[in-house]
């Protein structure tokens, strides 16, 4: 996890789309759930070309639950960073 982002530039660059996954940090790898961040015009354009319900119900419920418990997620991220550092020192 790099903890760096360019999402604050979405309104400066009309064609910038930042894609995020809930796979690793939120422990939802098998559900293939994520989101995109972009300026309103770009998101509207992309939305017109998508399916109405492209996310299955299980992934949606799990994603909502994960986003409602960010303390747990941040704890997991911290632990992964610690373990990554331990592995790199081995």
N, C-alpha and C positions, 0 to 999 in steps of 0.2 A: 504494500500500500504506500503510494508515494506521498499522499496527503497534499498534493499540489493540484490546482485546477485552473482552467481558463474560462470557467463558466461566467465569471464576471465580465467577460468580453463579448457576450452574446448580443448585446445591444449596439456594440461598436461595429461588429462585422455581421452583416445580414445573412451570410452563408455559413456561419459557424453553428454547428450542431454538436453538442457534447453528449455522448452516450455513456450511461452508467449502468452497471449490473448489480443486482442484489445477490449474486452468486456466492462470493467468498465472504465478504464482510458480514453479510446477514445470514450466512449458512443456508442459502436457498439454491445451491448449484443445480440440483436436478429439476428445478421448476422453470428455469429459463425465464427469469423475470428481471426486467430492467426498465429504464426510462430515458428519455431524451430531454435536453435543455436547449432551447434556442429562442430566438426572438419570436414575437407573436405571429408575424407574417409567415415566417418559415414553418412554424409548427402548424399553422392553419393550412398551409399548402400540403404538408405531409399528411395531415389528418384526413384530408379529402381523398387520399389514395389508399387508406387503410381499411381493414375490416372493422365492423362495428364492435365486435367482441373478440379481439385477437388473443386475449389472455384467458386461460382456463380458470374455472372457479377456485380450485384448490390453490393455485398460484396466487390468485387475487387475495384470498383469505389469509394465506401465509404472509404475503407481502404487507398487508395492512397490520397484522399482528406484529411483524418485525419492526415496522416503522413506529408502532406505538410503544415499543420497548427499546428505545435508543441507548439507555444505560447498559443493557445487556450487550448490545452490538458494540458499543465503545469498549466495553470490557474485553470482548472477544478480539477486537482489533489490537488492543494493547497487548494481550497475551500472544497473539500471532507475531507482533513486532519483537517481543522479548524472545520468543522461541527462534525467530529468524536470526536474531543476533547471536543466540547461543549456538545455533548450527554453524554460523559463519566463523565462529571462534574454534570450532572443533577441528 
